[in-house]
Amino acid sequence: MESPLVPYLPILAVLLLAGLMAMAIPALTTRLGPRSVNPIKSESFECGNPTLGTARQRFAVKFYVVALLFIVFDVEAVFLYPWAVNFRALGWFGYGTMLMFASTLVMGLVYIWKKGALEWES
Amino acid sequence: MNTPSFGLDDFLPVLPAAILTAGAILLLVSEVFLGSATRTYQALLAVVTSVAAGALAFSNAFLPAHAVLQGYAVLDPFSSFTTVVVCLGTGLGALLGAGFLKHRNAERGEFYALLLFAAAGMSLLAMSAEFITLFVNLEVLSVSTYALTAYLRRGPRPSEAGFKYFILGAFAAALLLYGAALLYGATGTTHLSEMAAGLGAAAKAQPALVACGFFLVGAGFAFKVAAVPFHMWTPDVYEGAPTPVTAVMSAGVKAAAFVALVRVFLFLGPVFDPEVVFVIFSALAAATMVVGNLLAIPQRNVKRMLAYSSVAHAGYLLSGVAALFAPATVAPKSGVLSASATWGADSALRGEALKGLLFYLLAYTVTSLGSFGVVGALERREDETKGNAWDLDRFSGLAQRRPFQAAAMAVFLLSLGGIPPTVGFMAKLLVFRAAVDAGLVGLAVLGVLSSAAGVYYYLRVVVYMYMRPAVEGMQTPERQWTTEFALAASALAVVGLGLLPGSVSDWLSRAGLIFGQ
């Protein structure tokens, strides 16, 4: 019996090829390319202002909160689209199910709102 | 397009989980709208919710076993029993949490909401009969527990525990998912029953694929139940988590993960290769019992000792799982379509093993909740940073200072050690008897010997409580009625179920027969 994975063989080939290229190209450039090191070249940016301080800044936690909330409601949208397309076919059953799902999320929205997670300035 | 139609048969079984979820949402909303200073009502609301869900699950246990929601889940006495155990654990855990958080001024609705979300995940996990449902519910329960572990986020310990648990837990979940994906690739279905039907042919066509999938799924579960060598996270996470959370983790999370493991492997194990499955579970059981007990012996930190003891108890449970696959009880390899057709003659033995497992889960739930409850009741917020919050010295002379808590702790420790007339003895008896009946005498002897080693470190705490004078400077926080109530209920259950194990055995017998129907 032919393995069901056989159709995926080209993907394996592409993966191997990509890995090979990723290793070969840097190796070839370091070996073949001409190299001239000078102080200006070793700066982070050749144009613009010289860099100030470290890049490892601490971010306010509110960025993460907003990102998380974005994902939650983004996923809701992902669920809403196929439901909206099939709205007629799903009928009242689909309506009720989606109402339940959406109301759960609304409760979540009420919670984060009252909790102050949406306040940027505080 | 045909719309699926669902009836009461589909909704009634998932209603306990729905009640738990509704309770959690109510708690979240009440937390932001009712800004009152006292929040004891939240613990009570959580208790009422879990009691309601547990009562409903109890009544569901009398329904005939049937597939739910197009076969994505099943309702049987097995899953109902687990839901009742989970609800019991959640209710007691919420009561323990109330006093613990009050002392730390950290009572918030989110704590109880997360507990209830986790309980809903556990209840549905026990019912799952399909890999995606199983995985989603495993994640619902895991993500809630990750958050609960780091609930008291100040200080290095909870964040270390939360982070470790999250990283390792996510890794284990990925292993499980990868394994499930490979099994799906081999059989073309995610439903356990259909997978079991197709796995025999798939294993012949692609043995490596099926074997990889099988072992990855097994490793994912072994992590969740903290079996050696997947136990490394347990002591650190159990120690760093707030003690009531540890109690719930060792009780509910473990019970749900075990039940899911048993369900998955009862479906797939016999078809895949019963011998290999048997050898692996026996080896896991032996290693887990021995390593868990040996590592618990040198611990002076009682919370850490109980964490290792929970590893050891996973080993006893695994010996019950091994008994399910013992050579005598295993069906012939070919032509497995439904479990009943081939298990036939040995279903009595298998039923006994399942009965033992479920009783053990119930016993361990009440016992470990109680023991962690006492540990939590004795730790003071001020001592947590010093690192001696759980030292044995804290238990010195407890019998004089807190006679009730000392007595309750003694009962729990005797039960953990498996000494009659406690429930721990009956549970060990049932599991080891199932192992002996299945011909696993060696494993049973190892289990009894290693639990004899366990008696040493359990009784050491009793010696400290009753025979040592109190150590200076070891204050204990005020007593809380919620904690005392939960401890009393657990102690009563430990002794009551130990004396009258027959009160649940009818139910357990029916639960043990589920796969024979």
Boltz contact constraints between the chains, C-beta under 6 A:
constraints:
  - contact:
      token1: [A, 1]
      token2: [B, 205]
      max_distance: 6.0
  - contact:
      token1: [A, 89]
      token2: [B, 1]
      max_distance: 6.0
  - contact:
      token1: [A, 93]
      token2: [B, 3]
      max_distance: 6.0
  - contact:
      token1: [A, 107]
      token2: [B, 25]
      max_distance: 6.0
  - contact:
      token1: [A, 111]
      token2: [B, 28]
      max_distance: 6.0
  - contact:
      token1: [A, 111]
      token2: [B, 32]
      max_distance: 6.0
  - contact:
      token1: [A, 114]
      token2: [B, 32]
      max_distance: 6.0
  - contact:
      token1: [A, 115]
      token2: [B, 32]
      max_distance: 6.0
